[in-house]
Amino acid sequence: MNETSRNQGWAIMGGAVLLGLLFLAGLLQGSYWAIALPVAVLTFFVLGLVAWVGHTIATVQTEAEPPATEAPLPKPVRDASNS
């Protein structure tokens, strides 16, 4: 692991701690926004995932299957030991 990845990890952790503290401060003040914003972000994130899955399913390209044709029935195999 190089130093850049380690620094990015510290930055992500610091941001999460800062946002957690802001959320806790908002809850302690009884702020409506402390609940509304995280719920809105989570809702839009999930809706984005659902839209992405729908788009992927709608735009996937598949090869058309050839039409089914009736194959002739195989000939019965004769037992050579009874001849």
Rosetta constraint file for C-alpha pairs under 8 A:
AtomPair CA 1 CA 5 HARMONIC 6.60 0.50
AtomPair CA 1 CA 6 HARMONIC 7.20 0.50
AtomPair CA 2 CA 6 HARMONIC 6.59 0.50
AtomPair CA 3 CA 7 HARMONIC 6.15 0.50
AtomPair CA 4 CA 8 HARMONIC 6.19 0.50
AtomPair CA 5 CA 9 HARMONIC 6.18 0.50
AtomPair CA 6 CA 10 HARMONIC 6.38 0.50
AtomPair CA 7 CA 11 HARMONIC 6.19 0.50
AtomPair CA 8 CA 12 HARMONIC 6.14 0.50
AtomPair CA 9 CA 13 HARMONIC 6.15 0.50
AtomPair CA 10 CA 14 HARMONIC 6.00 0.50
AtomPair CA 11 CA 15 HARMONIC 6.08 0.50
AtomPair CA 12 CA 16 HARMONIC 6.20 0.50
AtomPair CA 13 CA 17 HARMONIC 6.22 0.50
AtomPair CA 14 CA 18 HARMONIC 6.12 0.50
AtomPair CA 15 CA 19 HARMONIC 6.10 0.50
AtomPair CA 16 CA 20 HARMONIC 6.02 0.50
AtomPair CA 17 CA 21 HARMONIC 6.19 0.50
AtomPair CA 18 CA 22 HARMONIC 6.27 0.50
AtomPair CA 19 CA 23 HARMONIC 6.07 0.50
AtomPair CA 20 CA 24 HARMONIC 6.12 0.50
AtomPair CA 21 CA 25 HARMONIC 6.10 0.50
AtomPair CA 22 CA 26 HARMONIC 6.16 0.50
AtomPair CA 23 CA 27 HARMONIC 6.22 0.50
AtomPair CA 23 CA 34 HARMONIC 5.70 0.50
AtomPair CA 24 CA 28 HARMONIC 6.16 0.50
AtomPair CA 24 CA 34 HARMONIC 7.99 0.50
AtomPair CA 25 CA 29 HARMONIC 6.28 0.50
AtomPair CA 26 CA 30 HARMONIC 6.30 0.50
AtomPair CA 26 CA 31 HARMONIC 5.28 0.50
AtomPair CA 26 CA 33 HARMONIC 7.46 0.50
AtomPair CA 26 CA 34 HARMONIC 5.01 0.50
AtomPair CA 27 CA 31 HARMONIC 5.92 0.50
AtomPair CA 27 CA 34 HARMONIC 5.86 0.50
AtomPair CA 27 CA 35 HARMONIC 7.62 0.50
AtomPair CA 30 CA 34 HARMONIC 7.93 0.50
AtomPair CA 31 CA 35 HARMONIC 7.58 0.50
AtomPair CA 32 CA 36 HARMONIC 6.16 0.50
AtomPair CA 33 CA 37 HARMONIC 5.63 0.50
AtomPair CA 34 CA 38 HARMONIC 7.09 0.50
AtomPair CA 35 CA 39 HARMONIC 6.26 0.50
AtomPair CA 36 CA 40 HARMONIC 5.98 0.50
AtomPair CA 37 CA 41 HARMONIC 6.12 0.50
AtomPair CA 38 CA 42 HARMONIC 6.08 0.50
AtomPair CA 39 CA 43 HARMONIC 5.98 0.50
AtomPair CA 40 CA 44 HARMONIC 6.11 0.50
AtomPair CA 41 CA 45 HARMONIC 6.06 0.50
AtomPair CA 42 CA 46 HARMONIC 6.20 0.50
AtomPair CA 43 CA 47 HARMONIC 6.14 0.50
AtomPair CA 44 CA 48 HARMONIC 5.95 0.50
AtomPair CA 45 CA 49 HARMONIC 6.35 0.50
AtomPair CA 46 CA 50 HARMONIC 6.24 0.50
AtomPair CA 47 CA 51 HARMONIC 6.08 0.50
AtomPair CA 48 CA 52 HARMONIC 6.08 0.50
AtomPair CA 49 CA 53 HARMONIC 6.21 0.50
AtomPair CA 50 CA 54 HARMONIC 6.15 0.50
AtomPair CA 51 CA 55 HARMONIC 6.03 0.50
AtomPair CA 52 CA 56 HARMONIC 6.09 0.50
AtomPair CA 53 CA 57 HARMONIC 6.18 0.50
AtomPair CA 54 CA 58 HARMONIC 6.04 0.50
AtomPair CA 55 CA 59 HARMONIC 6.03 0.50
AtomPair CA 56 CA 60 HARMONIC 5.90 0.50
AtomPair CA 79 CA 83 HARMONIC 7.67 0.50
